[in-house]
Amino acid sequence: MNRRLILFLTIAIAIFCAGPSASGKNSYPPLPSHDEMVVYSASPRLFAKENSLDAVRKQLDRIKALGCNVIWLLPVYDESRLRFGSPYSIKDMYAVGTEYGGMEALLRFVKAAHKKGICVILDIITWGTGPDCQWVRDHPSWYREAYPRDYKKGAYFNWDTPELRETFLNLMRFWIDNADVDGFRCDTACPIHDKGIKTDDWKWIISNLRASYPKRPLLMLAEAAQPRSLAAGFDMNYGWHYCDALEKLHKNPDVSTRILFETNTEEMEGAAAAGPDKVRMRYCTNHDKCVKGSPAEKFGGQRGAMVATALAYTMGGIPMVYSSQEIGYPEHLSFFKGKPPVLNWTTGKDIWDEFTRLIRVTLHPSMRKGSLTELCADNNTIAYLRSYDSEQVLVAANVRDEAAPVELGAEYLNADYVDLMTNQPFRFETNVLEAHQYLILLKK
């Protein structure tokens, strides 16, 4: 039987078994606005060794309670058997891998997420495939022989081939039509060393994709720091440079916290120049970063990790939680097959509670819509004001592991506040912040 026919029949049976809403007929929740969006990046391998999409599905209530309303799933496709267990090396981009539970499990997951008001976006990989992908045999012109990165046994797309545009457009349509997903996070969305998918390719793909679903908003997230990815049609891209600045700040005590203001200005001005509805995703770790060190390992312990998270979430953009952060998992994590542990999601309640409060704070109008006023920055502390209409929120933080004064003026030191993390009245008794302390204060 023809392979495509087998695939069609499998999907049809899965949709029938999953119920009527799995077909994508008006079953999706509204896409959250930028003023209320919080992204949860889920690495299924951290949830279970087998049937991992069902394991993530069982955590949906916890993820929603955390405050997240968009789930970005790391790749769940049929993985290449020839490239060191990476979920980003794909054998078949039209199939869900058996370790994840197959197509039926994805349909169950999306349906359950939608019922809870959570949108789901899939990873799309545009650098290439595993060497055992059928496309390598059927369409050799889609591939190039050399690639400037040291990937082993990978087959890399030649984006000078016009057919690839339509191939990826049809691939995205397939997952919207058959799995009811709400958009895509696009891997390596900007060319590396001038190789790979180009801005014009994205313009063509995204414009045609949106035209295919004129009544359905889609979320397009680019793994890219360059503003040109936003100009190409993406809604959101990475705050890569801000995350790098947080790490640089921690590694070098001679670096001033002013680096955060400078990087924030660069990233936000770049996004604004691309369009009024463009935004950055902010974080202090992700699946790539976590391979080399957990937030606790990179920022001097769990308190340092929470300071970095608070600074990432309150200076602007859309907060992103990487699965494991919210329980304070202390060790670095791999997303490669056979390497990551299955995490115990009932641990780290104190950290989970703090994350929940912090995410709730980021929904204040001043955090999402407000202006930012720099108050002070030195080698140890930073303070800024987020303002919108009559609301003013003061953020002050000590990024070091010993107490240090924060140089705030009398106007701020003598004011009355509500501590938004505790919902208790607050007044400065001293301008000294304890080691790895942060404050988020609503000015009365």
DODOSE-688353 format. One line per field, with one value per residue (C-alpha): chain; x negated, y negated, z negated; residue number from 1. Coordinates in nm, 3 decimals, always signed. Layout:
// residues N
unit: c(A, ...) .
px: c(X, ...) .
py: c(Y, ...) .
pz: c(Z, ...) .
pos: c(NUM, ...) .
END
This chain:
// residues 444
unit: c(A, A, A, A, A, A, A, A, A, A, A, A, A, A, A, A, A, A, A, A, A, A, A, A, A, A, A, A, A, A, A, A, A, A, A, A, A, A, A, A, A, A, A, A, A, A, A, A, A, A, A, A, A, A, A, A, A, A, A, A, A, A, A, A, A, A, A, A, A, A, A, A, A, A, A, A, A, A, A, A, A, A, A, A, A, A, A, A, A, A, A, A, A, A, A, A, A, A, A, A, A, A, A, A, A, A, A, A, A, A, A, A, A, A, A, A, A, A, A, A, A, A, A, A, A, A, A, A, A, A, A, A, A, A, A, A, A, A, A, A, A, A, A, A, A, A, A, A, A, A, A, A, A, A, A, A, A, A, A, A, A, A, A, A, A, A, A, A, A, A, A, A, A, A, A, A, A, A, A, A, A, A, A, A, A, A, A, A, A, A, A, A, A, A, A, A, A, A, A, A, A, A, A, A, A, A, A, A, A, A, A, A, A, A, A, A, A, A, A, A, A, A, A, A, A, A, A, A, A, A, A, A, A, A, A, A, A, A, A, A, A, A, A, A, A, A, A, A, A, A, A, A, A, A, A, A, A, A, A, A, A, A, A, A, A, A, A, A, A, A, A, A, A, A, A, A, A, A, A, A, A, A, A, A, A, A, A, A, A, A, A, A, A, A, A, A, A, A, A, A, A, A, A, A, A, A, A, A, A, A, A, A, A, A, A, A, A, A, A, A, A, A, A, A, A, A, A, A, A, A, A, A, A, A, A, A, A, A, A, A, A, A, A, A, A, A, A, A, A, A, A, A, A, A, A, A, A, A, A, A, A, A, A, A, A, A, A, A, A, A, A, A, A, A, A, A, A, A, A, A, A, A, A, A, A, A, A, A, A, A, A, A, A, A, A, A, A, A, A, A, A, A, A, A, A, A, A, A, A, A, A, A, A, A, A, A, A, A, A, A, A, A, A, A, A, A, A, A, A, A, A, A, A, A, A, A, A, A, A, A, A, A, A, A) .
px: c(+0.000, -0.122, -0.305, -0.102, +0.223, +0.116, +0.032, +0.368, +0.563, +0.364, +0.439, +0.807, +0.846, +0.661, +0.883, +1.196, +1.079, +0.976, +1.320, +1.471, +1.263, +0.939, +1.025, +0.955, +1.310, +1.334, +1.194, +0.899, +0.884, +0.815, +0.447, +0.339, +0.250, -0.105, +0.024, +0.116, -0.099, -0.334, -0.519, -0.605, -0.878, -0.816, -1.085, -0.880, -1.180, -1.185, -0.834, -0.863, -1.078, -0.777, -0.442, -0.585, -0.314, -0.058, -0.287, -0.301, +0.076, +0.119, -0.073, +0.148, +0.333, +0.002, -0.131, +0.186, +0.178, -0.177, -0.033, -0.134, +0.111, -0.112, -0.303, -0.592, -0.668, -1.024, -1.027, -0.809, -0.866, -0.997, -1.363, -1.662, -1.836, -2.168, -2.244, -2.322, -1.966, -1.878, -1.505, -1.614, -1.744, -1.432, -1.361, -0.999, -0.854, -0.505, -0.506, -0.507, -0.771, -0.670, -0.853, -0.615, -0.309, -0.246, +0.009, +0.289, +0.099, +0.038, +0.409, +0.502, +0.252, +0.367, +0.733, +0.677, +0.465, +0.728, +1.001, +0.795, +0.745, +0.381, +0.244, -0.014, -0.296, -0.522, -0.891, -0.973, -1.329, -1.465, -1.838, -1.801, -1.709, -1.870, -2.047, -1.785, -1.498, -1.305, -1.355, -1.729, -1.661, -1.361, -1.482, -1.862, -1.852, -1.697, -2.026, -2.376, -2.697, -2.866, -2.749, -2.961, -2.871, -3.022, -2.714, -2.787, -2.595, -2.338, -2.177, -2.152, -1.897, -1.996, -1.761, -1.856, -1.612, -1.272, -1.069, -1.164, -0.941, -0.629, -0.744, -0.757, -0.438, -0.259, -0.427, -0.292, +0.053, +0.046, -0.007, +0.255, +0.510, +0.442, +0.328, +0.504, +0.184, +0.179, -0.152, -0.520, -0.851, -1.098, -1.446, -1.750, -1.517, -1.803, -2.087, -2.407, -2.715, -2.482, -2.370, -2.018, -1.669, -1.659, -1.439, -1.263, -1.183, -1.014, -0.821, -0.680, -0.605, -0.447, -0.239, -0.100, -0.045, +0.157, +0.352, +0.447, +0.618, +0.761, +0.993, +0.741, +0.458, +0.134, -0.164, -0.500, -0.810, -1.157, -1.470, -1.658, -1.779, -1.784, -1.497, -1.474, -1.304, -1.022, -1.007, -0.972, -0.641, -0.724, -0.531, -0.806, -1.176, -1.441, -1.593, -1.922, -2.144, -1.967, -2.012, -2.379, -2.412, -2.270, -2.531, -2.813, -2.708, -2.723, -3.055, -3.241, -3.203, -3.361, -3.070, -2.808, -2.437, -2.413, -2.475, -2.114, -1.978, -2.193, -2.093, -1.728, -1.728, -1.894, -1.648, -1.332, -1.414, -1.487, -1.150, -0.964, -1.127, -0.993, -0.635, -0.406, -0.286, -0.632, -0.780, -1.076, -1.062, -1.259, -1.419, -1.733, -1.761, -1.626, -1.686, -2.016, -2.142, -2.043, -2.269, -2.572, -2.434, -2.112, -2.011, -2.127, -2.467, -2.502, -2.378, -2.531, -2.256, -1.879, -1.847, -2.076, -1.868, -1.550, -1.709, -1.807, -1.455, -1.295, -1.516, -1.439, -1.064, -1.021, -1.225, -0.998, -0.882, -0.701, -0.817, -0.924, -0.955, -1.169, -1.041, -1.249, -1.294, -0.968, -1.076, -1.429, -1.597, -1.959, -2.157, -2.211, -1.982, -2.022, -1.735, -1.912, -1.772, -1.888, -2.049, -1.781, -1.630, -1.256, -1.182, -0.968, -0.723, -0.599, -0.930, -1.043, -0.711, -0.868, -1.023, -0.700, -0.509, -0.761, -0.744, -0.364, -0.371, -0.637, -0.443, -0.130, -0.329, -0.437, -0.072, -0.050, +0.014, -0.308, -0.510, -0.359, -0.260, -0.456, -0.763, -1.095, -1.294, -1.650, -1.711, -2.054, -2.309, -2.649, -2.854, -2.618, -2.268, -2.014, -1.684, -1.424, -1.069, -0.793, -0.508, -0.170, +0.102, +0.100, -0.064, -0.432, -0.626, -0.980, -1.212, -1.536, -1.778, -2.116, -2.287, -2.575, -2.611, -2.676, -2.476, -2.514, -2.349, -2.118, -2.157, -1.797, -1.693, -1.491, -1.178, -1.188, -1.344, -1.085, -0.777, -0.512, -0.475, -0.297, -0.537, -0.379, -0.549, -0.396, -0.102, -0.218, -0.290, -0.655, -0.877, -1.256, -1.429, -1.769, -1.892, -2.094, -1.974, -2.063, -2.261, -2.057, -1.755, -1.502, -1.204, -0.902, -0.712, -0.391, -0.419, -0.117) .
py: c(+0.000, -0.352, -0.507, -0.829, -0.635, -0.441, -0.769, -0.919, -0.618, -0.616, -0.984, -0.945, -0.659, -0.859, -1.164, -0.950, -0.785, -1.118, -1.268, -1.538, -1.827, -1.667, -1.750, -2.118, -2.244, -2.549, -2.350, -2.573, -2.836, -3.200, -3.283, -3.479, -3.843, -3.956, -4.120, -3.783, -3.523, -3.295, -3.015, -2.674, -2.488, -2.115, -1.857, -1.533, -1.321, -1.484, -1.349, -0.981, -0.736, -0.598, -0.751, -1.080, -1.298, -1.129, -1.201, -1.571, -1.570, -1.453, -1.763, -2.014, -2.126, -2.197, -2.386, -2.593, -2.666, -2.790, -3.059, -2.928, -2.944, -2.839, -2.511, -2.476, -2.107, -2.014, -1.791, -1.482, -1.350, -1.012, -1.055, -0.955, -0.643, -0.760, -1.082, -1.056, -1.065, -1.425, -1.500, -1.770, -1.508, -1.378, -1.069, -1.159, -1.506, -1.374, -1.116, -1.129, -0.903, -0.589, -0.697, -0.994, -0.775, -0.824, -1.047, -0.937, -1.070, -1.408, -1.436, -1.354, -1.611, -1.896, -1.823, -1.820, -2.137, -2.320, -2.221, -2.392, -2.705, -2.627, -2.669, -2.428, -2.503, -2.244, -2.264, -2.285, -2.201, -2.385, -2.310, -1.957, -1.599, -1.277, -1.095, -0.819, -1.054, -0.950, -1.299, -1.234, -0.952, -1.103, -1.463, -1.483, -1.835, -1.958, -1.894, -2.037, -1.841, -2.072, -2.274, -2.507, -2.350, -2.035, -1.814, -1.450, -1.244, -1.516, -1.596, -1.973, -2.153, -2.356, -2.653, -2.767, -2.496, -2.665, -2.350, -2.363, -2.665, -2.479, -2.164, -2.343, -2.535, -2.206, -2.049, -2.323, -2.301, -1.927, -1.970, -2.243, -2.042, -1.706, -1.786, -2.121, -2.293, -2.670, -2.756, -2.674, -2.741, -2.738, -2.603, -2.790, -3.047, -3.269, -3.158, -3.040, -3.172, -3.267, -2.904, -2.786, -2.928, -3.295, -3.589, -3.585, -3.217, -3.292, -3.584, -3.357, -3.065, -3.268, -3.492, -3.193, -2.999, -3.282, -3.325, -2.956, -3.017, -3.370, -3.324, -3.151, -3.344, -3.145, -3.196, -3.195, -3.190, -3.220, -3.077, -3.389, -3.710, -3.921, -4.169, -4.063, -3.741, -3.952, -4.161, -3.833, -3.760, -3.597, -3.724, -3.661, -3.580, -3.505, -3.732, -3.548, -3.846, -3.930, -3.571, -3.586, -3.917, -3.758, -3.481, -3.725, -3.934, -3.635, -3.504, -3.832, -4.041, -4.336, -4.356, -4.616, -4.543, -4.826, -4.554, -4.448, -4.794, -4.818, -4.473, -4.528, -4.853, -4.684, -4.394, -4.594, -4.866, -4.598, -4.434, -4.767, -4.860, -4.536, -4.627, -4.731, -4.375, -4.216, -4.092, -3.914, -3.592, -3.627, -3.354, -3.271, -2.917, -2.693, -2.341, -2.440, -2.643, -2.376, -2.117, -2.314, -2.405, -2.443, -2.792, -2.699, -2.593, -2.904, -3.171, -3.069, -2.854, -2.857, -3.210, -3.343, -3.155, -3.320, -3.665, -3.595, -3.472, -3.779, -4.013, -3.823, -3.836, -4.193, -4.403, -4.328, -4.061, -3.728, -3.504, -3.150, -2.866, -2.569, -2.241, -2.173, -2.538, -2.554, -2.279, -2.412, -2.103, -2.170, -1.985, -2.038, -1.845, -1.693, -1.661, -1.378, -1.028, -0.812, -1.100, -1.303, -1.180, -1.158, -1.436, -1.420, -1.705, -1.693, -1.826, -2.188, -2.322, -2.642, -2.722, -2.635, -2.871, -3.147, -3.096, -3.110, -3.439, -3.583, -3.494, -3.650, -3.969, -3.986, -4.021, -4.368, -4.630, -4.812, -4.497, -4.425, -4.771, -5.011, -5.222, -5.141, -5.398, -5.316, -5.410, -5.267, -5.009, -4.907, -4.590, -4.444, -4.585, -4.715, -4.903, -5.023, -5.148, -5.002, -5.254, -5.244, -5.504, -5.564, -5.230, -5.227, -4.911, -4.928, -4.633, -4.614, -4.321, -4.216, -3.980, -3.890, -3.642, -3.904, -4.200, -4.530, -4.875, -4.980, -5.348, -5.463, -5.823, -5.937, -5.952, -5.574, -5.480, -5.679, -5.566, -5.316, -4.999, -4.668, -4.378, -4.204, -3.873, -3.857, -4.099, -4.261, -4.631, -4.720, -5.011, -5.031, -5.022, -5.035, -5.053, -4.731, -4.427, -4.085, -3.838, -3.734, -3.932, -4.085, -4.307, -4.384, -4.665, -4.839, -5.204, -5.335) .
pz: c(+0.000, +0.079, -0.217, -0.194, -0.194, -0.503, -0.677, -0.580, -0.710, -1.036, -1.097, -1.005, -1.255, -1.523, -1.469, -1.488, -1.811, -1.966, -1.913, -1.695, -1.827, -1.705, -1.347, -1.412, -1.340, -1.566, -1.859, -1.935, -2.212, -2.127, -2.096, -2.407, -2.349, -2.415, -2.735, -2.883, -2.704, -2.899, -2.716, -2.862, -2.673, -2.727, -2.667, -2.664, -2.753, -3.098, -3.160, -3.063, -2.870, -2.680, -2.584, -2.697, -2.539, -2.762, -3.057, -2.965, -2.917, -3.276, -3.388, -3.203, -3.515, -3.688, -3.384, -3.363, -3.737, -3.690, -3.465, -3.122, -2.831, -2.538, -2.529, -2.287, -2.240, -2.155, -1.843, -1.871, -1.518, -1.412, -1.492, -1.282, -1.408, -1.267, -1.456, -1.831, -1.963, -1.889, -1.854, -1.606, -1.362, -1.190, -0.987, -0.906, -0.967, -0.895, -1.176, -1.558, -1.710, -1.896, -2.214, -2.232, -2.180, -1.809, -1.636, -1.868, -2.170, -2.003, -1.918, -2.279, -2.403, -2.181, -2.250, -2.628, -2.616, -2.413, -2.659, -2.930, -2.720, -2.640, -2.288, -2.146, -1.904, -1.740, -1.660, -1.288, -1.184, -0.880, -0.893, -0.753, -0.839, -0.943, -0.660, -0.671, -0.583, -0.272, -0.133, -0.100, +0.145, +0.321, +0.349, +0.343, +0.490, +0.164, -0.016, -0.020, -0.068, -0.319, -0.616, -0.829, -1.164, -1.307, -1.293, -1.230, -0.979, -0.912, -0.578, -0.534, -0.323, -0.022, -0.051, +0.296, +0.406, +0.465, +0.392, +0.023, -0.035, +0.075, -0.104, -0.439, -0.376, -0.311, -0.616, -0.844, -0.685, -0.751, -1.126, -1.155, -0.957, -1.118, -1.473, -1.529, -1.647, -1.697, -1.534, -1.527, -1.690, -1.402, -1.471, -1.333, -1.178, -1.057, -0.827, -0.993, -0.814, -0.524, -0.491, -0.560, -0.526, -0.427, -0.522, -0.183, -0.228, -0.559, -0.414, -0.145, -0.379, -0.661, -0.439, -0.250, -0.573, -0.728, -0.403, -0.426, -0.763, -0.741, -1.038, -1.265, -1.433, -1.438, -1.668, -1.489, -1.712, -1.555, -1.709, -1.610, -1.770, -1.454, -1.404, -1.038, -1.149, -1.293, -0.976, -0.782, -0.956, -1.287, -1.589, -1.839, -1.849, -2.109, -2.371, -2.312, -2.383, -2.709, -2.833, -2.733, -2.921, -3.237, -3.214, -3.144, -3.442, -3.674, -3.543, -3.578, -3.898, -3.716, -3.470, -3.558, -3.560, -3.306, -3.045, -3.103, -3.025, -2.714, -2.587, -2.667, -2.469, -2.172, -2.167, -2.230, -1.979, -1.720, -1.783, -1.776, -1.446, -1.294, -1.384, -1.671, -1.727, -1.746, -2.073, -2.232, -2.433, -2.756, -2.969, -3.164, -3.025, -2.749, -2.623, -2.458, -2.754, -3.005, -2.841, -2.965, -3.305, -3.498, -3.614, -3.965, -3.829, -3.612, -3.852, -4.184, -4.330, -4.332, -4.471, -4.201, -3.943, -4.071, -4.050, -3.688, -3.616, -3.775, -3.572, -3.253, -3.315, -3.440, -3.197, -2.901, -2.658, -2.691, -2.980, -2.892, -3.144, -3.045, -3.190, -3.506, -3.606, -3.796, -4.037, -4.071, -3.925, -4.021, -3.753, -3.382, -3.151, -2.808, -2.562, -2.377, -2.380, -2.667, -2.861, -3.040, -3.367, -3.417, -3.665, -3.976, -3.925, -4.284, -4.418, -4.455, -4.582, -4.719, -4.382, -4.201, -4.430, -4.366, -3.989, -4.006, -4.195, -3.965, -3.651, -3.801, -3.866, -3.501, -3.400, -3.557, -3.287, -3.376, -3.304, -2.962, -2.837, -3.052, -2.998, -3.161, -3.358, -3.459, -3.822, -3.901, -3.790, -3.927, -3.963, -4.222, -4.199, -3.953, -3.986, -3.739, -3.729, -3.513, -3.462, -3.293, -3.349, -3.726, -3.810, -3.902, -3.987, -4.124, -4.054, -4.251, -4.258, -4.391, -4.143, -4.376, -4.661, -4.929, -5.055, -4.868, -4.871, -4.591, -4.507, -4.503, -4.558, -4.859, -4.642, -4.620, -4.953, -5.150, -4.955, -5.062, -4.856, -4.828, -4.776, -4.476, -4.558, -4.907, -4.870, -5.194, -5.270, -5.226, -5.322, -5.290, -5.629, -5.459, -5.101, -5.143, -4.951, -5.083, -4.872, -4.566, -4.678, -4.442, -4.513, -4.293, -4.459, -4.362, -4.457, -4.651) .
pos: c(1, 2, 3, 4, 5, 6, 7, 8, 9, 10, 11, 12, 13, 14, 15, 16, 17, 18, 19, 20, 21, 22, 23, 24, 25, 26, 27, 28, 29, 30, 31, 32, 33, 34, 35, 36, 37, 38, 39, 40, 41, 42, 43, 44, 45, 46, 47, 48, 49, 50, 51, 52, 53, 54, 55, 56, 57, 58, 59, 60, 61, 62, 63, 64, 65, 66, 67, 68, 69, 70, 71, 72, 73, 74, 75, 76, 77, 78, 79, 80, 81, 82, 83, 84, 85, 86, 87, 88, 89, 90, 91, 92, 93, 94, 95, 96, 97, 98, 99, 100, 101, 102, 103, 104, 105, 106, 107, 108, 109, 110, 111, 112, 113, 114, 115, 116, 117, 118, 119, 120, 121, 122, 123, 124, 125, 126, 127, 128, 129, 130, 131, 132, 133, 134, 135, 136, 137, 138, 139, 140, 141, 142, 143, 144, 145, 146, 147, 148, 149, 150, 151, 152, 153, 154, 155, 156, 157, 158, 159, 160, 161, 162, 163, 164, 165, 166, 167, 168, 169, 170, 171, 172, 173, 174, 175, 176, 177, 178, 179, 180, 181, 182, 183, 184, 185, 186, 187, 188, 189, 190, 191, 192, 193, 194, 195, 196, 197, 198, 199, 200, 201, 202, 203, 204, 205, 206, 207, 208, 209, 210, 211, 212, 213, 214, 215, 216, 217, 218, 219, 220, 221, 222, 223, 224, 225, 226, 227, 228, 229, 230, 231, 232, 233, 234, 235, 236, 237, 238, 239, 240, 241, 242, 243, 244, 245, 246, 247, 248, 249, 250, 251, 252, 253, 254, 255, 256, 257, 258, 259, 260, 261, 262, 263, 264, 265, 266, 267, 268, 269, 270, 271, 272, 273, 274, 275, 276, 277, 278, 279, 280, 281, 282, 283, 284, 285, 286, 287, 288, 289, 290, 291, 292, 293, 294, 295, 296, 297, 298, 299, 300, 301, 302, 303, 304, 305, 306, 307, 308, 309, 310, 311, 312, 313, 314, 315, 316, 317, 318, 319, 320, 321, 322, 323, 324, 325, 326, 327, 328, 329, 330, 331, 332, 333, 334, 335, 336, 337, 338, 339, 340, 341, 342, 343, 344, 345, 346, 347, 348, 349, 350, 351, 352, 353, 354, 355, 356, 357, 358, 359, 360, 361, 362, 363, 364, 365, 366, 367, 368, 369, 370, 371, 372, 373, 374, 375, 376, 377, 378, 379, 380, 381, 382, 383, 384, 385, 386, 387, 388, 389, 390, 391, 392, 393, 394, 395, 396, 397, 398, 399, 400, 401, 402, 403, 404, 405, 406, 407, 408, 409, 410, 411, 412, 413, 414, 415, 416, 417, 418, 419, 420, 421, 422, 423, 424, 425, 426, 427, 428, 429, 430, 431, 432, 433, 434, 435, 436, 437, 438, 439, 440, 441, 442, 443, 444) .
END
